[in-house]
Structure formats: structure tokens, C-alpha cells
Amino acid sequence: MANSPNCDLKSLSPLQLFERVTEQGEKVRALKAGKAPKDEIDAAVRMLLSLKLSYKTTTGQDYQAGLPPKDLVLINNGTTKEEDEDLVDPWNVQTSNAKGVDYDKLIVRFGSSKIDTDLINRIERATGQKPHHFLRRGIFFSHRDMDQVLDAYENKKPFYLYTGRGPSSQAMHVGHLIPFLFTKWLQEVFDVPLVIQLTDDEKYLWKDMTIEKAYEYARENAKDIIACGFDVNKTFIFSDLDYLGTSAGFYKNIVKVQKHVTFNQVKGIFGFTDSDCIGKISFPAIQAAPSFSSSFPQIFNGKENIQCLIPCAIDQDPYFRMTRDVAPRIGQPKPALLHSVFFPALQGAQTKMSASDPNSSIFLTDTPKQIKTKINKHAFSGGRDTIEEHRKYGGNCDVDVSFMYLTFFLEDDDRLEQLKQAYTSGELLTGELKKVLIETMQPLVAAHQERRKQVTDEIVKQFMTPRKLAFEF
């Protein structure tokens, strides 16, 4: 692998190059230790120097052992100034661009495929249903192997859905609903089983909270997820802290993944350091395991060959790049993925929202008054400084958070286009656009709160009990 021609190196990401350099360095050390012939050692050293040069050309920095590039994407024609970088990993999303992350460049860097019109049309033909507005508007914008899932579906072969939630707080915000709303639609139009992982173990390892608090948040978040309208006969929700102790199949898959991923690889993918606890280092295998049907023998009757489709935000992709790399080596099918864009904070699209900042988003516990106040006070505007300037030059929908939120939650395509035209032309003022968002979000959140009130502890127990679902395998 390390001796592949240099022309192949241009297609590698910074992290893949980092791993190549690391592997080649280990090879050189092994050859020297084994007193290999001089010409063989010299050839390996030349390859190592070539790889290091490619790494520096790609990243703008010298290779340093144990210091991976932390999966950064370089924008603006490769400039390496810190303020010009998009940082995207499972815990951080940062960009200096008011429009948000450059998703086209993220697709290139992550090596995924763009969800184009042809794929959307194929989903419509396969399901006989109008594509979800998240697909139509590019909110789910990238995929891995969705064409394979459709091939299987058209040939009457089964697949299943897997998504999840890291329960870091008792109250979820509206951005957390995005993968669940879309997953619910996918489950309904394809009629397939769904597993939902609550990574309470992850939150205990990463956050300053007790293990009891992490588990409590998981059960509270489960109520919000159930309130999205999932069918208990087709959906299994599980807490890692609960399920790992009861499923031999789940634990066996975790161990298989752990055996096939090195410490060097996990450092390179996730940026772990020597001071991180060993729980963090081993956790990615736990998030990988639900990608394999044998982790749920009660649902799939022990079958190991059923493909998994994972709808998630693209910051979770590093976990599943790792999983897809490991899957063939442990005799499992690679999971397919559908990636969504990030839901912007009220203050702007430069960062993800924080559950610890109540003003960064609209929470599912907010009152109508709180929703109105937050939008009016905190929603970043793409309008002009004065009414006169706005009427003359119009607003910028690309950076206006109220318009971004309407893209997610206003289902009427014609109405959304009317608002865009009116705001861009200056006919519609910022305050008027915010009023439309307030009138959209208040009933949406209130309706969710009403459904959540109906979710009893007994209903949560039904969803979280390992059991056979309404499918035959």
C-alpha cells in the first residue's frame, strides 16, 4: 500500500497521507531492525521522504509523528491561515464564513458523493413518494453507497436504518430533530426497521457529568425522539449503558472493530492525545457496532448480511469512515450513509449550537414567548443597516439565520421561494422575516411538547426493550 505511485497520493486526504507517512516510517524502522539489504532500506527511505513531501504540499506543515492534522479542510486555494480553515470533527464545527461550512469542499475532502438530481429522482421512483424537502433543498446533501441501498431495495433485499443521539443535556433543541424527522420519513417510505443509539457512555467519558446523569439524559432524550412519531413496532431505541451488558452480539462486534483499528489510526482520525482516557480511545468501536445487523440478533434473527443506512450530520462521518474501512475485514457489509448539513446557531452559521448556551438555539422546552424573544433578539440578520438601504439593496438569504431556519422547517416550497424573492429584493424587512419564522416555530414546538406529554415511562420502556420487531428475517 505504501509503495503505490506518487500520482495516487494527490487523491488522499491529509489524514490518509498522515497515516501513509506513519506506516512507511514504521516499515523503515522494521527493515533497519531486521538488517534488511541496503538497497531495500534505501528504497523505503526514498518512499518515506516522498510521502513526507506530499504531506507538506497538501497541508502546508511538516509531518510530526503523533500529531495528525486533526481532519482540517483547507479552503481559499490551499491557504493555511487559521482563520481561513473549516474545522469539522465529531465535537467541533467552526468556519470563518458567514454562509457556513463549504460543503462542496467537504465532500471532496471526506471522499463522499453529492446527492444529485438523478439520485433524488431514483429515490422518488423507488418509493413512489415525493422526496422529503430535506432532500429537495440540499439539507441532506452527501451520501456513501445510497445507490447500493436502492439496488438492494429494488431487488427486494432488506436493509435497516441506524441513527443516534449523544444525550448531553435534558432538553434537546430543534436542530437535534433534523436527523430524526428525516429518518422517520425514510422508515415510512421504505418500511424498514430502525435502531437508535443513545450514547450516554460517550457523554460520561467526554463531559463533566456522573454516569447516572448521562443515563437520565438518555431516557429524557428518548421521550423527545419518540415524540417525533416513531412506530414502536418498527423501532428499537437503546442506551449503550443498558444494551451493551445484555447483547453478546453487540459486544462481539465492538471487540472485532477494536482488534482491527490501531491506536495510531484512531489518533489520526479523531485527534486523540496521550492524555485522553482509554474510554475515549475505545469508544469509536461502540458507535460502529450498530452498523452491523448481528448486533441486534432479536431483530434480525442472527443474520449478518443485512446492510445498514445511516442518516446523520456530516460531522459524524469520521466514525463511519473508520467503520467502512473495518467492515470487510470482519466479514460485514459496509454501512451506507446520508449526510446532512449543520443546523446553524441563532448567532450565525459559523458554529454549531451549544446545549449549554440557551440563546444559541430554540429548545424543545421553550415557551412561545421565549421563542419570539430569542428570534427577535439573537437571530443573525442578513438585512441592511437601515430600512432605506434594505429597500434599495435587499437582504442576503445566504447568511440570514431566520431564512436558514425556514429552509429547515417551512415545508411549503412556493412560500419559501416567495419569501426569498421578497427579502432579496428588499420588499420584505428583517423584522417581517423574523415574524414569519416565529409563526412557524411556535406551533411546531408547541405540538412537539403536546406529543411529548403523552410519552410515559412505560412507552419509553417498550421502545427500549430488546425484542423482535414487525419484520421477518
Buried (B, 14 or more C-beta within 10 A) or exposed (E): EBEEEEEEBEEBBBBBBBBBBBBBBEBBEEBEEEEBEEEEBEBBBEBBEBBBBBBBEBBBEEBEEEBBBBBBBBBEEEEEEEEBBBBBBBEEBBBEBBBBBBBEEBBBBBEBBEBEEEBBEBBBEBBEEEBBBBBBBBBBBBBBBBBBBBBBBEEEEBBBBBBBBBBBBBBBBBBBBBBBBBBBBBBBBBEBBBBBBBBBBBBBBBBEBEEEBBBBBBBBBBBBBBBBEBBBEBBBBBBBBBBBEEBEBBBBBBEBBBEBBEEBBBBBBBBBEEEBEEEBBBBBBBBBBBBBBBBBBBBBEEEBEBBBBBBBBBBBBBBBBBBBBBBEEBEBBBBBBBBBBBBBBBBBBBBBBBBEEBBBBBBBBBEEEBBBBBBBEBBBBBBBEEEEEBEEEBBBBBBBBBBBBBBBBBEEEEEBEEBBEBBBEBEBBBEBBBBBBBEBBBEBBEEBBEBBEEBEEEBBEBBBEBEBBEBEB
